[in-house]
Amino acid sequence: MASSASTNIPQKPASSTNPALPRLVRLALLVIIDAAIIWFLNRLVTLGYYPLAAVFLVILLFVNVVLLRQEAYPLRWMIVGLVLMTLFVIYPILFTVWVAFTNYGEGHLITQEQAVDQILQAKYLPETGKAYSWTAYKSPDGSYALWLKDAEGSTFLALPGEPLSQPQPGEAGIGELDDKGIPKTIEGYQRLNAIVAATDKNLTQILFGEEGTTIQVRSPSEAAELLPLYVFDAEADAMINQQTGVVYSNIRGSFTSPTGQQLRPGFIASVQLQNFKDFFVSPALRGPMVRIVTWNFAFAFFSLLLNFSLGLLIAIVYNEPGFPFKKLIRSLLIIPYTVPALITILIWRSMLNPELGVIDRALENMFGWAPPWFTDQLWAKVAILIVNLWLSYPYFMLICSGALQSISEDYYAAAQVDGASPWQQFWNITLPLLLVAVGPLLVASFTFNFNNFNLIYLFNAGGPPIAGTPTPAGHTDILISYVYNLAFSGSRGVNYGFASAITIVIFFIVGTITLFQFRYTRMWEEVSENV
């Protein structure tokens, strides 16, 4: 009976779905993506963007391995995030490191091949060359012809790649001449009026006549037997001026003559450790750099000290259970933290304005004098610390208020029994236990202020300026704002290579400080174990 019943159990029908179909769809999509990326890679290589092309090649190989290899199946769920992280996080870091070892900057933004091509486009008129007045003709298929007239009055028909000819009306499709001796028509071509011809950019790029005696339009009224001004010697890696014979050698990405004259544009070239050497050794930068680095550390330290101290003081004051209107006052004190820093900085800048500022007017009415917030280096630094204090104390008030709630009252009760004063309780109980909780946040705050570009730039752009510096630098500049000035607003042009080198130095400085500070946070933890 059992066997009979089992044979009567209906069998589950086989799935009609073809298991190979999803795989074929995935392969088709992969082929389309590969084709698009390969086309994009070709464009990047053609334009000379080799680092970005290398990143896209790595991404292409990674995507193909993940989608085709069964062992990499778990990575398929993270593939989009990994690709975006590579493009927007890893690549910018690697690109910055690469730029730090190059001369990348204004005048050096393209590859050597592109620079050579642009320089070779320069032409000159040799002593034996002839000049002509010209009239342009254009065929429906976009080809051009020139009717030339030299100083002696002789006329010529010039076509690209063909020797000059002197046809008469009725010959070679030449029509009737006007009163200036110019054909009204040429068979297969339409005569261009002077305005259209002068604005046609294609005309200046075309070489008319046979090779060796080519003629090129160089102005709205003149065409001439122009020759390339420069010749590139690949073996010597140099440009040779055919008119003067001067040799321009490749020196750090610029073709430079023995007298120091440089051809433009330059190109990207490796300078090895030169940017770092300029940062640490250059006498021209040593003066402002020492001031900037000193102020950078002082700004981060005093900002952290003042902000944390005020925030902790307010948190302790309003931590008392019986303090009246505690919740209302706390809410009001948080307001500076809720307003965007951009708006707050600009408001403070207006209030401290020496002409119309509310604070300056009030000080002048009360004391007959107001500090020169924007012209004196000391008062400018004080103003920045005050603004940063206003921006940051609510943050420390909040985190300290929360940390204080976690400290057990038993510690204070035992301390009171032992006869500890309020100051001793704060120094030996409150502060050590508080630093254990907020220590990492203090480290993060120091790091943030060390690179607090927004405050410096928006308040006074690093001013007042330091006199006599070869690069733009101000008394309140920190390293990151100084890097910005070098890279984007320098009077001598942008210098991304040097700015990237300083960025790497900043990274190691901040990293070292962070590791050092985290070591001390572990020491605070050891202290708290003995409280």
C-alpha positions in Angstrom: 0.0 0.0 0.0 2.8 2.4 0.9 4.6 1.9 -2.3 1.3 2.3 -4.2 0.6 5.6 -2.5 4.0 6.9 -3.2 3.7 6.2 -6.8 0.5 8.2 -7.0 2.1 11.4 -5.5 2.1 14.0 -8.2 5.6 14.9 -9.4 6.7 18.6 -9.4 6.9 19.8 -13.0 10.3 20.7 -14.2 11.0 24.4 -14.4 10.5 25.8 -17.9 12.9 28.7 -17.3 16.1 28.4 -19.1 18.9 28.8 -16.5 21.3 30.0 -19.2 19.2 33.1 -20.1 20.2 35.2 -17.0 23.8 34.4 -17.7 23.4 35.4 -21.4 21.8 38.7 -20.4 24.6 39.4 -17.9 27.2 38.7 -20.5 25.5 40.9 -23.0 25.4 43.8 -20.5 29.0 43.2 -19.7 30.0 43.3 -23.4 28.2 46.6 -23.8 29.9 48.1 -20.6 33.3 46.9 -21.8 32.8 48.4 -25.2 31.8 51.8 -23.7 34.7 51.8 -21.3 37.2 50.8 -24.0 36.0 53.6 -26.2 36.3 56.0 -23.2 39.8 54.6 -22.5 40.8 55.3 -26.1 39.6 58.9 -25.7 41.5 59.4 -22.5 44.8 58.0 -24.0 44.3 60.2 -27.0 44.0 63.3 -24.8 46.9 62.3 -22.7 45.0 61.5 -19.5 47.1 58.5 -18.7 46.6 58.3 -14.9 42.8 58.3 -15.3 43.0 55.9 -18.1 45.0 53.5 -15.9 42.3 53.7 -13.2 39.5 52.9 -15.6 41.6 50.0 -17.0 41.9 48.6 -13.5 38.2 49.0 -12.9 37.4 47.3 -16.2 39.5 44.3 -15.3 38.1 44.2 -11.8 34.5 44.3 -13.0 35.1 41.5 -15.6 36.8 39.3 -13.0 34.0 39.8 -10.5 31.2 39.1 -12.9 32.8 36.2 -14.7 34.5 34.3 -11.9 32.3 32.3 -9.6 34.8 32.6 -6.7 34.2 36.4 -6.7 30.5 36.1 -6.5 30.2 37.8 -3.0 31.9 40.9 -4.4 29.0 41.4 -6.9 26.9 43.0 -4.2 29.6 45.5 -3.5 30.9 46.2 -7.0 29.1 49.5 -7.4 30.4 50.8 -4.1 33.9 49.6 -4.8 34.0 51.2 -8.2 32.8 54.6 -6.8 35.2 54.4 -3.9 38.1 53.8 -6.4 37.0 56.7 -8.6 36.2 59.3 -5.9 38.5 58.3 -3.0 41.4 56.2 -4.0 42.2 57.8 -7.4 42.3 61.4 -6.1 44.7 60.3 -3.4 47.0 58.5 -5.9 46.7 61.4 -8.3 47.7 63.9 -5.7 50.7 61.8 -4.8 51.7 61.6 -8.5 51.2 65.3 -9.0 53.5 66.0 -6.0 56.4 64.6 -8.0 55.7 66.6 -11.2 55.7 70.2 -12.4 51.9 70.0 -13.0 50.6 73.6 -13.0 49.9 76.6 -15.2 51.7 76.2 -18.5 52.4 72.5 -17.7 49.0 70.9 -18.1 49.5 68.7 -21.2 51.8 65.9 -22.3 55.0 66.5 -24.1 53.6 65.1 -27.4 50.7 67.6 -27.2 53.1 70.5 -26.4 55.4 69.6 -29.3 52.4 69.5 -31.7 51.3 73.0 -30.6 54.8 74.5 -30.8 55.4 73.0 -34.3 52.3 74.9 -35.5 54.3 78.2 -35.2 55.3 79.5 -38.7 57.6 82.2 -40.0 58.2 83.9 -43.3 61.8 83.2 -44.6 63.8 85.9 -46.4 63.2 84.2 -49.7 59.5 83.7 -49.1 56.8 85.6 -51.0 53.7 87.2 -49.7 50.4 87.4 -51.6 47.0 89.0 -51.3 44.3 86.3 -51.4 40.7 85.5 -52.2 39.1 82.3 -51.0 36.8 79.9 -52.8 34.9 76.9 -51.3 33.4 73.9 -52.9 30.2 72.2 -51.8 32.2 69.3 -50.4 34.2 71.6 -48.1 37.5 71.9 -50.1 39.2 75.3 -50.6 41.0 77.2 -53.3 42.9 80.4 -53.2 43.4 83.1 -55.9 46.7 84.7 -55.1 48.3 88.0 -56.3 51.9 88.9 -55.6 53.5 92.3 -55.3 54.4 92.4 -59.1 50.7 91.8 -60.0 51.1 88.1 -61.1 48.2 85.9 -60.2 48.1 82.2 -59.2 45.6 79.5 -58.4 46.5 77.6 -55.3 45.1 74.2 -54.3 46.1 72.0 -51.4 48.8 69.5 -52.4 49.2 70.8 -55.9 51.8 73.2 -57.4 50.7 76.8 -58.2 49.3 77.4 -61.6 48.6 80.6 -63.6 45.4 79.8 -65.6 43.8 82.4 -67.8 40.0 83.1 -67.9 38.4 80.1 -69.6 41.1 77.7 -68.5 40.8 75.3 -65.6 37.3 76.5 -64.9 38.4 80.1 -64.3 35.5 82.5 -65.1 35.4 86.2 -66.0 37.7 88.5 -64.0 36.4 91.5 -62.0 37.9 94.9 -62.1 40.6 93.8 -59.6 41.7 90.9 -61.6 39.9 88.3 -59.4 37.8 85.5 -61.0 34.1 86.0 -60.3 33.6 82.3 -60.5 35.8 79.1 -60.5 34.1 76.0 -61.7 33.2 73.7 -58.7 33.8 76.5 -56.2 31.8 79.4 -54.7 33.6 82.7 -54.0 33.6 83.7 -50.3 33.2 87.3 -49.4 36.0 89.0 -47.4 34.1 88.9 -44.1 33.2 85.2 -44.3 36.7 84.2 -45.4 38.4 86.2 -42.6 36.3 84.4 -40.0 36.8 80.9 -41.4 39.2 79.2 -39.0 39.7 76.3 -41.4 41.6 78.5 -43.9 44.5 79.2 -41.6 45.1 75.5 -41.0 45.3 74.5 -44.7 48.6 74.3 -46.6 48.2 75.3 -50.2 50.6 74.4 -52.9 53.1 71.5 -53.1 55.2 70.3 -50.2 58.3 72.4 -49.6 56.8 75.7 -50.9 53.4 75.6 -49.2 51.4 78.8 -48.8 49.3 79.5 -45.7 46.8 82.2 -44.8 48.2 84.2 -41.9 46.0 87.4 -41.8 42.8 88.6 -43.5 44.8 90.3 -46.1 47.9 88.2 -46.6 49.0 84.7 -47.4 52.7 83.7 -47.5 55.2 80.9 -48.1 55.5 80.1 -44.4 57.8 77.5 -43.0 57.7 75.8 -39.5 59.5 78.0 -37.1 60.7 75.1 -34.9 61.9 71.6 -35.6 61.8 68.9 -32.9 65.0 66.9 -32.4 63.8 63.7 -30.7 67.3 62.4 -29.9 68.4 65.6 -28.2 64.9 66.2 -26.8 65.1 69.8 -27.9 63.4 72.4 -30.2 65.5 74.1 -32.8 64.5 77.6 -34.1 65.0 77.5 -37.9 65.0 81.2 -38.2 67.7 81.9 -35.5 69.3 78.5 -35.0 68.7 78.7 -31.2 68.4 75.3 -29.5 65.7 75.0 -26.7 66.6 72.1 -24.4 64.0 70.3 -22.2 64.5 71.6 -18.7 61.8 70.4 -16.2 59.1 70.4 -18.7 59.9 73.5 -20.7 61.9 73.9 -23.8 64.4 76.6 -22.6 67.1 78.5 -24.5 70.6 79.1 -23.1 69.5 82.6 -22.1 66.5 81.3 -20.2 63.7 82.0 -22.7 61.0 79.3 -22.6 58.6 78.2 -25.3 55.0 77.9 -24.5 53.2 75.7 -23.7 55.3 73.6 -21.3 54.3 70.0 -20.5 54.0 67.7 -17.5 57.4 66.3 -16.4 58.8 64.6 -13.4 60.7 66.8 -11.0 61.4 64.0 -8.5 61.7 65.5 -4.9 62.1 69.1 -6.1 58.7 70.2 -4.7 59.5 68.8 -1.3 62.9 70.3 -1.4 61.4 73.7 -2.1 59.1 73.3 0.8 61.8 72.4 3.3 65.0 74.1 2.0 64.1 77.0 -0.3 65.2 80.3 1.4 62.4 82.2 -0.5 59.8 80.1 1.3 61.5 79.5 4.6 60.4 82.8 6.1 56.6 82.6 5.5 56.5 78.9 5.9 57.9 79.0 9.4 55.3 81.6 10.4 52.5 79.7 8.8 53.4 76.4 10.4 53.8 78.0 13.8 50.5 79.8 13.6 48.8 76.6 12.2 49.8 74.7 15.4 48.9 77.6 17.6 45.5 78.1 16.0 44.6 74.4 16.3 45.9 74.2 19.9 44.2 77.4 21.2 41.0 76.7 19.4 40.8 73.3 21.0 41.7 74.7 24.4 39.3 77.6 24.4 36.4 75.7 22.8 36.7 72.7 25.1 37.2 74.9 28.2 34.1 77.0 27.5 32.0 74.1 26.5 33.0 72.2 29.6 32.4 75.2 31.9 28.9 75.7 30.5 28.2 71.9 30.8 29.3 71.9 34.5 27.3 75.0 35.3 24.1 73.7 33.8 24.6 70.2 35.2 23.4 71.4 38.6 19.9 69.9 39.2 18.4 73.0 40.7 19.6 75.6 38.1 16.6 77.7 37.0 15.5 77.7 33.3 18.2 75.1 32.5 16.5 73.6 29.5 15.6 76.9 28.0 19.1 78.4 28.3 20.7 75.2 27.0 18.5 75.4 23.9 19.5 79.0 23.3 23.2 78.2 23.7 22.9 75.5 21.0 21.7 78.1 18.4 25.3 78.9 17.1 25.7 75.2 16.3 22.5 75.0 14.3 23.3 78.0 12.0 25.5 77.1 9.0 29.1 78.1 9.6 29.3 79.9 6.3 26.5 82.3 7.4 28.0 82.7 10.9 31.5 83.6 9.7 30.1 86.2 7.3 28.0 87.7 10.0 31.0 88.0 12.4 33.0 89.5 9.6 30.3 92.2 9.1 30.0 92.8 12.9 33.8 93.3 13.1 33.9 95.6 10.0 35.9 98.7 10.9 33.5 101.0 9.1 30.0 99.6 9.6 30.5 96.8 12.1 28.2 96.7 15.2 31.0 95.5 17.5 33.5 98.1 16.3 30.9 101.0 16.6 30.0 99.9 20.2 33.7 99.7 21.2 34.4 103.1 19.7 31.4 104.6 21.6 32.5 103.0 24.9 36.3 103.4 24.7 37.0 105.6 21.8 39.0 102.8 20.1 38.3 99.6 18.3 40.9 96.9 17.5 42.1 96.7 13.9 40.7 93.2 13.4 41.7 93.0 9.7 44.9 95.0 9.5 46.9 94.0 12.6 48.2 90.5 12.7 47.7 90.0 16.4 44.1 91.2 16.5 43.3 89.3 13.3 44.4 86.1 15.0 42.4 87.0 18.1 39.3 87.7 16.0 39.6 84.3 14.3 39.9 82.5 17.7 36.8 84.4 18.9 34.8 83.4 15.8 35.9 79.8 16.1 35.0 79.8 19.8 31.5 81.0 18.9 31.2 78.2 16.3 32.5 75.4 18.4 31.6 75.8 22.0 28.1 74.3 21.6 29.5 71.1 20.3 31.8 70.7 23.3 28.9 71.7 25.6 26.8 68.9 24.2 29.4 66.1 24.3 30.6 67.2 27.8 27.0 67.4 29.1 26.4 63.8 27.9 29.8 62.6 29.3 29.1 64.2 32.7 25.9 62.2 33.0 27.8 59.0 32.8 30.1 59.7 35.8 28.7 58.0 38.9 27.9 60.2 41.9 29.5 57.5 44.1 32.9 58.9 43.1 32.1 62.4 44.4 30.5 61.0 47.6 33.6 59.1 48.4 35.8 62.1 47.6 33.7 64.3 49.9 34.1 61.8 52.7 37.9 62.0 52.2 37.7 65.8 52.4 38.4 66.6 48.7 37.7 70.2 47.7 35.5 71.0 44.6 38.7 71.7 42.6 40.3 68.4 43.7 37.1 66.6 42.7 37.2 68.2 39.3 40.9 67.7 38.6 41.1 64.1 39.9 37.7 62.7 39.1 35.7 64.8 36.6 38.5 65.7 34.1 40.2 62.2 33.9 36.9 60.4 33.4 35.6 63.1 31.0 38.8 62.8 28.9 38.3 59.1 28.5 34.9 59.7 27.0 35.7 62.7 24.8 39.4 62.1 24.2 38.9 60.8 20.6 36.6 63.7 19.9 39.3 66.2 21.1 41.7 64.5 18.7 39.2 64.9 15.8 38.6 68.5 16.8 42.3 69.3 16.7 42.7 67.7 13.3 39.6 69.6 12.0 41.0 72.9 13.2 44.4 72.2 11.8 42.7 72.1 8.4 39.9 74.6 9.1 40.1 76.2 5.6 36.5 77.7 5.6 37.1 79.9 8.7 40.4 81.3 7.5 39.3 81.9 3.9 35.9 83.3 4.5 36.8 85.6 7.4 39.8 87.4 6.0 41.4 85.1 3.3 44.5 84.7 5.6 45.2 88.4 5.9 46.8 90.7 6.6 49.4 89.8 4.0 53.0 89.1 5.0 55.3 91.7 3.4 58.1 90.7 1.1 57.1 87.1 0.5 57.7 85.6 -3.0 54.4 83.7 -2.8 51.1 85.1 -1.5 50.9 84.4 2.2 49.1 86.1 5.1 49.7 86.3 8.9 46.6 84.2 9.6 47.1 81.7 6.8 47.3 78.0 7.8 48.9 75.4 5.6 45.8 74.4 3.8 44.8 78.0 2.9 48.4 78.6 1.9 48.2 75.6 -0.4 45.0 77.0 -1.9 46.7 80.3 -2.6 49.5 78.5 -4.4 47.3 76.3 -6.4 44.5 78.6 -7.4 45.1 82.3 -6.7 48.9 82.8 -6.9 50.1 85.8 -8.7 52.7 83.7 -10.5 50.2 81.1 -11.7 48.9 77.9 -10.3 51.4 75.3 -9.1 49.5 72.1 -8.4 52.7 70.1 -8.0 54.0 72.2 -5.1 50.6 72.4 -3.6 50.2 68.6 -3.7 53.6 68.2 -2.1 52.5 70.4 0.8 49.2 68.5 1.0 51.2 65.3 1.6 53.3 67.0 4.2 50.1 68.1 6.0 48.9 64.5 5.9 51.9 63.2 7.6 51.9 66.0 10.2 48.2 65.5 11.0 48.7 61.7 11.0 51.6 61.9 13.4 49.7 64.3 15.7 46.7 62.0 15.7 48.7 58.9 16.6 50.5 60.8 19.3 47.2 62.1 20.8 45.5 58.7 20.6 48.4 57.3 22.6 47.6 59.8 25.3 43.9 58.9 25.2 44.9 55.4 26.2 47.0 56.9 29.0 43.8 58.6 30.2 42.0 55.3 30.2 44.7 53.9 32.4 44.3 56.8 34.7 40.6 56.3 34.9 41.1 52.7 36.0 42.7 54.1 39.2 40.0 56.6 40.0 
